[in-house]
Amino acid sequence: MTTTGTTERPARHRPRGLRDFYENPAVPVASGDARSLRQARMLAAALGPATRGARVVLDVGCGDGSAARAAAPLLAGHRVIGVDWSQDALRRAHAHLPYVVRGELSEGGLPFADGAADAVLFSEVVEHLVDPDSALDELRRVLRPGGHLMLSTPNLAAWYNRGLLLAGVQPVFSEVSLRAIHGRPGREVVGHLRLYTARALKEFVAASGFDVVRLAGAPFHGVPRPLRGLDRLACAVPGAASILLLHARKA
């Protein structure tokens, strides 16, 4: 056996890229019906009934389509198009959405003309992005003037994260590795790269050319059952809620 100054690791131990991580069917892509329903209610109120004219809604980062399935009764009559770069996700989403399109926020942008959409659902996506600034520029491009952006993301300053930080524990939703959980509660590695407080999210979206209309809170399906009542109560104070729901319009 010959040895050299370095030893090559077996392929199974080589670091995976982000694309490989998100193409893995075992990576969770659903974030709970409670959040989806609250966000859909906000969007339905903004669009009005389809009797006034069907609107085009892009569900960018639609995942397996579970959010669209939960929102469907509230958005009846509007044309909802699921968009994702994962072929596996699109195959699953097609069970819930009549229209699915492969598209990316980078590498050429979304396959839609300027101003093609009346609204964009951007649910639990921004926290996964390397370049969220360019992503919001692209969403703004495909929205018509005055079009609606419905963005949701986990809250770094959720009520339990404040206590965990005081105790020196890694906050829920944060990640230090794509391979395993380290130093925080939970069992699923979900690949979060960015985390926002309510203030940071509003400032970020406004700086990207949107007028912030409303910020609301939603519960998190992963909260232990004995604490779910408290988690729902925290939604009354969006800055302490588990999930941030932001409604903005293209300026």
LUMKE-944127 format. One record per atom (N, C-alpha, C): residue in three letters; x, y, z. Coordinates in steps of 0.001 Angstrom, whole numbers, plus 500000, padded with zeros to 6 digits. Atoms other than C-alpha are relative to their C-alpha. Layout:
// residues N
AlaXYZ ...
//
This chain:
// residues 251
Met500850498807500000 Met500000500000500000 Met500880501236500000 Thr499213498793500115 Thr501394503345498975 Thr499295501151500693 Thr500590498847499338 Thr500841506460501054 Thr500584501267499427 Thr499559498680500423 Thr501085510096500033 Thr499727500950501129 Gly500187499021498925 Gly500886513289502006 Gly498553500266500324 Thr501421499755499753 Thr497082513417501698 Thr499226498716499776 Thr500881501149500171 Thr494268510919501912 Thr498659500492499499 Glu501287499576500555 Glu491174511287499744 Glu498876499337500767 Arg501139500552499280 Arg487940510866501633 Arg499097499236499055 Pro500988500693500842 Pro485384508362500319 Pro498926500965499544 Ala500976499067500596 Ala482778510005498093 Ala498824500256500924 Arg501187499813499156 Arg479998509456500643 Arg500225501047501092 His499706499035498957 His481798511808503056 His500315501391499451 Arg499690498703500560 Arg482431514638500632 Arg498865500979500293 Pro501057499024499716 Pro480556517865501432 Pro499022500119498833 Arg501014499801501027 Arg477298518255499544 Arg499758501483499786 Gly500371498625500279 Gly476338521480497825 Gly498571500260500427 Leu501360499643499620 Leu473152523374498629 Leu498980499374499060 Arg500954500583500945 Arg471493522117495439 Arg499752498531500334 Asp500170501410499630 Asp472134518507496433 Asp499161499865501269 Phe500739500043498736 Phe470781519241499910 Phe498503500162499756 Tyr501423499721500192 Tyr467487520696498677 Tyr499326499042499024 Glu500582501010500886 Glu467004518051495982 Glu499728498688500725 Asn500204501221499227 Asn467015515390498704 Asn498536499935500454 Pro501420500082499617 Pro463363514241499125 Pro499772499945501501 Ala500165500080498550 Ala463997513735502856 Ala500028501362500677 Val499954498662499412 Val464526517475503417 Val498583500563500062 Pro501376499504499875 Pro461261518991504774 Pro499758501227499123 Val500349498849500832 Val459514521402502379 Val498652500595500394 Ala501283499476499537 Ala456219521968504230 Ala500182500673501348 Ser499794499244498764 Ser455842524471507046 Ser498742500124500846 Gly501173500017499139 Gly452395523780508453 Gly498818500770499430 Asp501200499383500560 Asp448807524593507479 Asp499607501286500698 Ala500400498784499281 Ala448323527248510192 Ala500625501237499363 Arg499337498886500663 Arg450890529510508588 Arg499429500218498610 Ser500518499892501367 Ser449590528754505072 Ser498632500656499973 Leu501349499450499975 Leu446000529577506014 Leu500006501481500359 Arg499934498578499627 Arg446870532871507720 Arg500526500838498839 Gln499438499270501127 Gln448967533929504759 Gln499002500079498852 Ala501002500011501069 Ala446251532901502292 Ala498866500977500293 Arg501048499032499645 Arg443673534961504197 Arg500457501431499704 Met499466498671500289 Met445921538017503937 Met500000500269498495 Leu499955499827501451 Leu446365537456500201 Leu498601500117499414 Ala501371499951500514 Ala442669536781499559 Ala499365501359500276 Ala500535498679499675 Ala441753540024501346 Ala500598501069499099 Ala499341499019500851 Ala444286541937499245 Ala499513499920498559 Leu500399500173501396 Leu443173540464495902 Leu498516500243499775 Gly501435499950500186 Gly439435540455496484 Gly499518498740499297 Pro500539501212500630 Pro437097537785495082 Pro500315499952498514 Ala499690500185501418 Ala437801536342491652 Ala498892500528499099 Thr501091499433500809 Thr434413537698490491 Thr500372501389499468 Arg499515498705500496 Arg436238541020490114 Arg501083499829498934 Gly498955500298500972 Gly438670539312487745 Gly501051499103500613 Ala498997500944499492 Ala441013536370488186 Ala501380500643499979 Arg498643499466499890 Arg444510537305489314 Arg501024498874499848 Val498901500950500137 Val447816535596488564 Val500842500065501261 Val499223500109498766 Val449543534411491734 Val501124499009499766 Leu498850500893500103 Leu453062532964491579 Leu500379499532501395 Asp499538500584498739 Asp453894530607494446 Asp501458499613499791 Val498582500184500297 Val457671530972494215 Val500662499235501148 Gly499500500917498982 Gly459424528149496031 Gly498855499189500564 Cys501254500650499587 Cys456201526145496116 Cys500224498695500740 Gly499754501265499321 Gly457886523012497451 Gly499065498914499508 Asp500860501117500398 Asp455528520046497468 Asp498550500412499757 Gly501346499511500287 Gly452450522250496977 Gly499055499951501172 Ser500891500133498850 Ser451084521687500479 Ser499429501355500423 Ala500509498671499645 Ala450782525439501137 Ala498901500416499038 Ala501022499668500989 Ala448840525913497904 Ala498734499183500227 Arg501174500833499701 Arg446570523006498838 Arg499192500601501141 Ala500703499412498873 Ala445741524644502170 Ala499330501319499621 Ala500511498673500365 Ala445194528042500511 Ala498930499949498914 Ala500865500078501178 Ala443152526796497540 Ala498566500470500231 Pro501386499542499824 Pro439650527321499051 Pro499882501519500120 Leu500036498549499816 Leu440525530940499866 Leu500374500757498736 Leu499553499341501234 Leu442005531679496442 Leu499264499444498787 Ala500775500603501092 Ala439334529955494360 Ala499742501027498899 Gly500234499126501150 Gly439065531434490880 Gly501231500739499538 His498747499376500399 His442527532956490892 His500938498934499429 Arg499081500943500644 Arg445280531362488806 Arg501300499950500795 Val498808500169499179 Val447985530030491129 Val500974499099499248 Ile498966500733500736 Ile451206528900489436 Ile501140499678500963 Gly498905500413499139 Gly453728526899491422 Gly501330500090499270 Val498670499825500596 Val457373527727490753 Val501039499436500972 Asp498925500530499174 Asp460370525778492051 Asp501106499528499074 Trp498931500537500838 Trp463797524738490784 Trp500229498517500234 Ser499846501419499727 Ser463557521274492315 Ser498988499189499200 Gln500902500829500792 Gln462134518779489845 Gln499207499051500882 Asp500706500884499083 Asp461256516444492698 Asp498843500721500674 Ala501068499214499377 Ala459272519194494455 Ala498872500265499022 Leu501038499705500992 Leu457437520084491238 Leu499140498779499703 Arg500797501214500222 Arg456397516472490700 Arg498967499826501107 Arg500936500134498879 Arg454841516433494170 Arg498978501130499999 Ala500906498846499998 Ala453348519923493806 Ala498891499863498968 His500989500111501074 His451540518967490606 His498734499275500453 Ala501192500655499451 Ala449159516865492708 Ala499033501021500593 His500824498978499354 His447866520109494296 His499802501242499138 Leu500045498790500823 Leu448463522729491595 Leu499845499618498531 Pro500152500329501432 Pro447196522636487980 Pro501158500512499154 Tyr498896499417500772 Tyr450120524793486829 Tyr501269500001500856 Val498687499953499342 Val453747524220487832 Val501052500307498941 Val498970499555500932 Val456811525778486215 Val501347499921500697 Arg498657499997499435 Arg460499525203486784 Arg500615501381499801 Gly499393498680500085 Gly462225528481487575 Gly500930500246501163 Glu499022499666498972 Glu465089529947489555 Glu500063501506500179 Leu499838498577499720 Leu465676533303491197 Leu501375500491499594 Ser498681499645500503 Ser469260533237489939 Ser500163499351498631 Glu499691500651501270 Glu470889532056486722 Glu498964500308498927 Gly500910499605501060 Gly468683534027484348 Gly498636500451500465 Gly501249499502499447 Gly465727534682486613 Gly498803499124499690 Leu501244500750500163 Leu462122533518486593 Leu499513500080498557 Pro500444500032501399 Pro460519532524483257 Pro498682500749499783 Phe501193499174500140 Phe457951535353483353 Phe500408501399499557 Ala499739498647500475 Ala457742538739481689 Ala499892501008501133 Asp500129498921499026 Asp458044542006483579 Asp498518500283500258 Gly501374499653499656 Gly454815542769485459 Gly498973498935499691 Ala500925501064500390 Ala453273539369484654 Ala499076499552501126 Ala500747500550498863 Ala451972538641488163 Ala499309501095500802 Asp500717499096499093 Asp449404540295490395 Asp500468499819501438 Ala499543500274498635 Ala450835538655493503 Ala501043498901499977 Val498994501048499814 Val453765536544494651 Val499905499502501433 Leu499860500666498702 Leu453660534072497522 Leu501453499559500123 Phe498594500320499796 Phe457160533708498922 Phe500109499462501419 Ser500215500587498681 Ser456708531310501802 Ser501175499141500432 Glu498928500792499419 Glu459590530035503920 Glu501107499719498976 Val498961500130501024 Val462103530652501115 Val501187500904500289 Val498923499011499901 Val464096533791501888 Val501088499572500972 Glu499004500424499016 Glu465827532164504862 Glu500982498963499439 His499138501009500612 His467367529570502502 His500957500580498960 Leu499307499435501151 Leu468938532007500042 Leu501384500545500331 Val498676499394499898 Val472560532937499555 Val499915501492499695 Asp500103498601500444 Asp471559536201497808 Asp498541500460500036 Pro501396499580499914 Pro468169537414499097 Pro499735501343499322 Asp500202498700500641 Asp468713540912497660 Asp499622499831498532 Ser500307500241501410 Ser468790539677494063 Ser498654499296499842 Ala501280500704500061 Ala465824537414494805 Ala498839500984500068 Leu501089499027499905 Leu463622540323495885 Leu499972500924498789 Asp499975499223501249 Asp464777542325492843 Asp499235499255498907 Glu500667500793501022 Glu463531539468490653 Glu498497499899500262 Leu501429500021499678 Leu460203539203492484 Leu499354501331499659 Arg500518498674500326 Arg459732542930492087 Arg499837500158498489 Arg500077499900501462 Arg460417542636488355 Arg498742499336499454 Val501137500731500577 Val457690540038487736 Val498658500491500520 Leu501257499443499485 Leu455089541935489789 Leu499591501233499206 Arg500509498767500614 Arg452882544532488172 Arg500108501139501002 Pro500008498877499055 Pro452929548043489674 Pro498844499859500993 Gly501013500185498973 Gly451064547820492969 Gly499733498555500346 Gly500195501421499732 Gly451318544021492939 Gly500405499626501423 His499864500400498600 His451330542145496222 His501109498969500194 Leu499022500982499551 Leu454222540333497878 Leu499559499485501364 Met500340500645498733 Met453265537860500615 Met501167499113500403 Leu498768500673499605 Leu456457536773502347 Leu499856499477501421 Ser499967500531498638 Ser456778534498505349 Ser501365499398500273 Thr498697500522499603 Thr459870533460507272 Thr500019499801501511 Pro499887500160498547 Pro460798532161510742 Pro500544501259500666 Asn499626498806499234 Asn461323534804513409 Asn501165499677500940 Leu498847500188499126 Leu464763534934514981 Leu499672500378501440 Ala500347499509498665 Ala463211536825517912 Ala498699499393500518 Ala501178500695499458 Ala460390534307518525 Ala500108499898501522 Trp500037499913498539 Trp459319534230522171 Trp500905498977500674 Tyr499166501027499373 Tyr461119530960522950 Tyr501476500198499657 Asn498599499754500343 Asn464289531988521085 Asn500642501023500931 Arg499461499005499060 Arg464680534934523428 Arg500472499311501283 Gly499609500732498800 Gly464750532568526385 Gly501175499069499749 Leu498905500904500319 Leu467038530084524637 Leu501334500738499925 Leu498759499226500088 Leu469606532777523862 Leu500505500412501377 Leu499593499631498637 Leu469584533944527479 Leu500643498815500724 Ala499451501208499378 Ala470330530346528456 Ala501234499483499264 Gly498822500415500752 Gly473159530129525934 Gly499755498865499036 Val500368501078500917 Val471268527736523622 Val499797500575498601 Gln500185499594501390 Gln471336528003519818 Gln498501500155499711 Pro501430499786500245 Pro467991529494518637 Pro499402498973499051 Val500764500796500955 Val465351527381516926 Val500026500721498656 Phe499955499529501389 Phe465396527822513103 Phe501414500252499508 Ser498646499721500459 Ser469139528541513046 Ser500743498696499732 Glu499237501183500382 Glu471599526119511478 Glu501491500300500072 Val498550499869500047 Val475314525598511957 Val500613498928499102 Ser499509501096500826 Ser475596522519509702 Ser498867499487499124 Leu500983500664500852 Leu473822520814506798 Leu499933498497500270 Arg499928501439499738 Arg474631517401508271 Arg499253499557501247 Ala500602500431498735 Ala473219517406511779 Ala499608501219500824 Ile500385498959499041 Ile471591519431514567 Ile501107500137501036 His498991499746498973 His474103521058516908 His499542501160500881 Gly500195498931499035 Gly473275523009520028 Gly498651500653500047 Arg501328499401499956 Arg469589523718519431 Arg498935498914500082 Pro501091500976500006 Pro466208522011519951 Pro499610499644498567 Gly500495500413501314 Gly464681520121517047 Gly500695498767499488 Arg499455501232500564 Arg465353517076514916 Arg500292500092498515 Glu499869499916501447 Glu465306518313511302 Glu501006501069499592 Val499105499026500618 Val468116519988509391 Val499292500532498756 Val500786499426501094 Val466389522399507006 Val500760501026499175 Gly499179499183500876 Gly469223524515505635 Gly499750501493500036 His500200498554499910 His468467528004506908 His501339500733499975 Leu498785499194500118 Leu471111530537505878 Leu499813501406500543 Arg500305498637499555 Arg469372533793506893 Arg498883499940501040 Leu501085499875499036 Leu467244534731509875 Leu499705501474500228 Tyr500460498615499902 Tyr465221537909510431 Tyr499203500219501274 Thr500954499499499017 Thr463624539815513252 Thr498940500786499236 Ala501058499230500658 Ala460439541755512509 Ala500554501309499434 Arg499457498725500457 Arg462335545031512263 Arg500917499814498795 Ala499068500232501102 Ala465057543629510031 Ala499260499628498720 Leu500747500420501181 Leu462525542016507680 Leu499310501188499343 Lys500670498828500566 Lys460531545224507243 Lys500992500936499316 Glu498997499108500591 Glu463665547272506607 Glu500561499411498707 Phe499451500674501176 Phe465013544709504145 Phe499035500088498815 Val500982499982501081 Val461797544521502105 Val499787501433499485 Ala500171498595500417 Ala461354548319502072 Ala501191500467499167 Ala498811499600500741 Ala464942548773500867 Ala500045499363498613 Ser500037500689501287 Ser464148546399497973 Ser498933500569499072 Gly500945499330500889 Gly461522548746496533 Gly498549499658500232 Phe501386500331499664 Phe458345547649498308 Phe499504500917501110 Asp500651499317498893 Asp455888549462500538 Asp499412498934500930 Val500502500981499040 Val455244547406503662 Val498587500395500424 Val501404499750499666 Val451489547133504245 Val499673499512501400 Arg500380500608498716 Arg451232544826507237 Arg500988498918500386 Leu499223501112499465 Leu453223542501509439 Leu499128499274501013 Ala500792500818499081 Ala451445539652511226 Ala500839498813500451 Gly499300501170499486 Gly452454536530513141 Gly499213498730499754 Ala500637501310500152 Ala451729532839512729 Ala500693499002500910 Pro499390501027499139 Pro452324529761514907 Pro500885499066499190 Phe499083500951500611 Phe454941527113514195 Phe499559498585500349 His500516501347499776 His453829523508513749 His500939499124500826 Gly499049500807499270 Gly456995522218515401 Gly500077500284501486 Val499999499701498570 Val456293523764518816 Val499385498807500754 Pro500574501127499238 Pro455702520998521433 Pro498544500254500381 Arg501448499870499783 Arg451989520356522011 Arg499630500784501265 Pro500397499248498797 Pro451875521682525620 Pro500207501512499874 Leu499696498576500145 Leu453212525047524397 Leu499273500650498820 Arg500616499459501213 Arg451045525483521310 Arg498991501105500291 Gly500918498924499632 Gly448431527575523086 Gly500741501309500204 Leu499187498811499781 Leu451115530008524175 Leu500554500525498683 Asp499478499592501302 Asp452545530033520658 Asp498937500744499194 Arg501083499291500703 Arg449154531031519244 Arg499765501373500615 Leu500168498702499341 Leu448812533796521829 Leu501090500983499585 Ala498880499129500371 Ala452228535150520840 Ala499799500647498634 Cys500239499431501327 Cys450915535802517332 Cys499384501398500077 Ala500577498661499830 Ala449124538869518716 Ala501087501067500022 Val498847499084500018 Val452585540458519004 Val500950499465498934 Pro499221500609501083 Pro454190539760515591 Pro501493499908500267 Gly498569500026499730 Gly457676540626516826 Gly500438498852500875 Ala499685501140499139 Ala457474537680519242 Ala499440498694499459 Ala500626501194500561 Ala455575535228517017 Ala501052499056499428 Ser499083500977500585 Ser457165532058515655 Ser500323500325498548 Ile499855499746501432 Ile456600532990512014 Ile499555501421499695 Leu500337498645500443 Leu456581536451510429 Leu499287499926498653 Leu500758499900501248 Leu453960537130507744 Leu499997501470499567 Leu499894498615500455 Leu454671540262505734 Leu499280500194498683 His500692499601501230 His452405541882503137 His500599501320499547 Ala499442498778500559 Ala454051544447500889 Ala499482500171498580 Arg500410499744501378 Arg453231546102497569 Arg501155500627499244 Lys498959499428500839 Lys455479546987494688 Lys499826501507499934 Ala500106498543499910 Ala456202550672495100 Ala499896500598498595 
//
